[in-house]
Amino acid sequence: MNIQTLRIVGALEGISFLLLLFIAMPMKYWLDNPILVKYIGMGHGLLFIGFLAVLFAVCEKQKWSLKMFLLGLIASILPFGPFVFDAKLKKIEQPQANA
């Protein structure tokens, strides 16, 4: 696992969370149509677990601190959090790519 994989999974997890919050949930409660919550929710759950697994693996491989893991964990449960965390990862990734 590498930082690029973490960034990709994080982006997918973030998008699925936004779809769940801003499309599926309003459809469930305003239009009484819960079907999207079932499918988007399941996809988001799998991506969330996958993100945490990849985050843990990358933290171990990169020898990152517990603080970095916790930042990723907190980012994954906040709307738009994965995108903010991705910006931090991009800054970390760029010096490594140049080396």
Wavefront OBJ file of the C-alpha trace (Angstrom):
o trace
v 0.000 0.000 0.000
v 1.195 3.490 -0.783
v 0.036 7.068 -0.367
v -1.450 7.143 -3.873
v -3.692 4.176 -3.026
v -4.750 5.899 0.185
v -5.607 9.059 -1.746
v -7.712 7.141 -4.277
v -9.618 5.166 -1.651
v -10.070 8.352 0.382
v -11.531 10.194 -2.597
v -13.948 7.350 -3.306
v -14.953 7.173 0.355
v -15.467 10.936 0.483
v -17.594 10.938 -2.660
v -19.708 8.048 -1.387
v -20.262 9.875 1.910
v -21.403 13.025 0.119
v -23.720 11.000 -2.121
v -25.177 9.360 0.957
v -25.649 12.632 2.829
v -26.833 14.894 0.039
v -28.672 12.585 -2.354
v -29.682 9.307 -0.721
v -30.743 10.641 2.681
v -32.875 13.498 1.302
v -34.553 11.040 -1.054
v -35.291 8.773 1.881
v -36.784 11.413 4.138
v -38.261 13.951 1.718
v -39.441 11.645 -1.052
v -40.036 8.529 1.066
v -37.743 6.527 -1.211
v -35.082 4.683 0.829
v -33.649 2.500 -1.950
v -30.541 4.625 -2.560
v -29.648 4.574 1.127
v -29.482 0.802 0.949
v -27.043 0.679 -1.947
v -25.032 3.852 -1.455
v -24.915 3.172 2.277
v -23.531 -0.306 1.732
v -20.966 0.974 -0.753
v -19.960 3.754 1.593
v -19.615 1.312 4.478
v -17.311 -0.913 2.459
v -15.262 2.069 1.293
v -15.060 3.395 4.859
v -13.714 0.084 6.140
v -11.368 -0.124 3.158
v -10.116 3.394 3.796
v -9.344 2.586 7.418
v -7.533 -0.605 6.408
v -5.449 1.210 3.791
v -4.821 4.090 6.204
v -3.540 1.664 8.816
v -1.322 -0.133 6.295
v 0.145 3.116 4.951
v 0.722 4.470 8.455
v 2.634 1.309 9.303
v 4.647 1.342 6.077
v 5.473 5.057 6.247
v 6.148 4.920 10.012
v 3.627 7.694 10.597
v 2.618 8.658 14.108
v -0.631 7.830 15.841
v -1.565 11.474 15.310
v -1.546 11.004 11.535
v -3.727 7.908 11.824
v -6.171 9.768 14.053
v -6.282 12.694 11.617
v -7.234 10.287 8.842
v -9.813 8.602 11.045
v -11.424 11.903 12.035
v -11.340 13.113 8.435
v -13.146 9.980 7.305
v -16.149 10.662 9.535
v -16.578 14.346 8.654
v -18.261 15.556 5.470
v -15.560 16.859 3.121
v -12.947 15.593 5.609
v -11.365 13.095 3.217
v -10.692 15.903 0.746
v -8.970 18.025 3.389
v -6.918 14.992 4.438
v -6.082 14.361 0.779
v -4.536 17.827 0.525
v -2.273 16.936 3.449
v -1.375 13.629 1.821
v -0.569 15.388 -1.444
v 1.933 17.624 0.363
v 3.546 14.564 1.927
v 3.573 12.654 -1.350
v 5.210 15.374 -3.483
v 8.604 15.457 -1.720
v 8.741 11.661 -1.875
v 8.067 11.706 -5.612
v 10.911 14.179 -6.165
v 13.388 12.102 -4.157
l 1 2 3 4 5 6 7 8 9 10 11 12 13 14 15 16 17 18 19 20 21 22 23 24 25 26 27 28 29 30 31 32 33 34 35 36 37 38 39 40 41 42 43 44 45 46 47 48 49 50 51 52 53 54 55 56 57 58 59 60 61 62 63 64 65 66 67 68 69 70 71 72 73 74 75 76 77 78 79 80 81 82 83 84 85 86 87 88 89 90 91 92 93 94 95 96 97 98 99
